[in-house]
Amino acid sequence: MKPLDPHACDALDLRSVWRTHYPSTGPAWEALLDTGIDVTQLLYNLSLTPEQRLLQLDELTRVFEQVHGAAFAKKP
């Protein structure tokens, strides 16, 4: 497969990039990287206040309900 093929899982594996830009802080950090957790998103979410996190959750819930409702509306 081509390295940039979106259907190739290796093209989506950013662990080497994260290890370069976010050096290890210990075994727990390494475990996060090994599982493929998006540490950039994790660090961003940790930078938010509790109120900002609740607003983010509220927005995500609203979008989910719209998509979910649209999916059911299309069923005959």
C-alpha positions as CSV (number, residue, x, y, z in Angstrom):
1,M,0.0,0.0,0.0
2,K,1.0,3.6,-0.5
3,P,2.1,5.4,2.7
4,L,-0.6,8.0,2.3
5,D,-3.4,5.6,1.4
6,P,-6.2,6.6,3.9
7,H,-7.3,2.9,3.9
8,A,-3.8,1.8,5.3
9,C,-3.8,1.8,9.1
10,D,-0.1,2.5,9.1
11,A,-0.8,5.9,7.4
12,L,-2.9,6.8,10.4
13,D,-0.5,5.6,13.1
14,L,1.0,8.8,14.5
15,R,2.8,7.3,17.5
16,S,6.2,8.1,16.1
17,V,5.2,11.7,15.5
18,W,3.8,12.0,19.1
19,R,7.0,10.4,20.5
20,T,9.1,13.0,18.7
21,H,7.0,16.0,19.7
22,Y,5.9,14.9,23.2
23,P,8.8,13.2,24.9
24,S,8.2,10.5,27.5
25,T,7.4,11.6,31.1
26,G,7.3,8.0,32.3
27,P,5.7,4.6,32.0
28,A,2.1,5.9,32.1
29,W,2.9,8.3,29.2
30,E,4.5,5.4,27.2
31,A,1.4,3.3,27.8
32,L,-0.8,6.0,26.4
33,L,1.4,6.3,23.3
34,D,1.5,2.5,22.9
35,T,-2.3,2.2,22.9
36,G,-2.5,4.9,20.1
37,I,-4.4,7.5,22.2
38,D,-4.2,10.9,20.5
39,V,-2.1,12.7,23.1
40,T,-2.5,16.0,21.4
41,Q,-6.3,15.8,22.0
42,L,-5.7,14.6,25.6
43,L,-3.4,17.5,26.4
44,Y,-5.8,20.0,24.8
45,N,-8.7,18.6,26.8
46,L,-6.6,18.8,30.0
47,S,-5.9,22.5,29.2
48,L,-9.6,23.3,29.3
49,T,-11.5,24.4,32.4
50,P,-14.3,22.2,33.7
51,E,-16.8,24.7,32.3
52,Q,-15.2,24.5,28.8
53,R,-15.2,20.7,29.0
54,L,-19.0,20.8,29.8
55,L,-19.6,23.1,26.8
56,Q,-17.6,20.8,24.6
57,L,-19.6,17.8,25.8
58,D,-22.9,19.7,25.3
59,E,-21.9,20.6,21.7
60,L,-20.9,17.0,21.0
61,T,-24.2,15.7,22.4
62,R,-26.1,18.2,20.2
63,V,-24.3,17.1,17.0
64,F,-24.7,13.5,17.9
65,E,-28.5,14.0,18.4
66,Q,-28.7,15.7,15.0
67,V,-26.9,13.0,13.2
68,H,-28.8,10.3,15.0
69,G,-32.1,11.9,14.3
70,A,-31.2,12.4,10.6
71,A,-30.3,8.7,10.3
72,F,-33.6,7.6,11.7
73,A,-35.5,10.1,9.6
74,K,-34.2,8.4,6.4
75,K,-35.5,5.0,7.4
76,P,-38.8,4.1,5.5
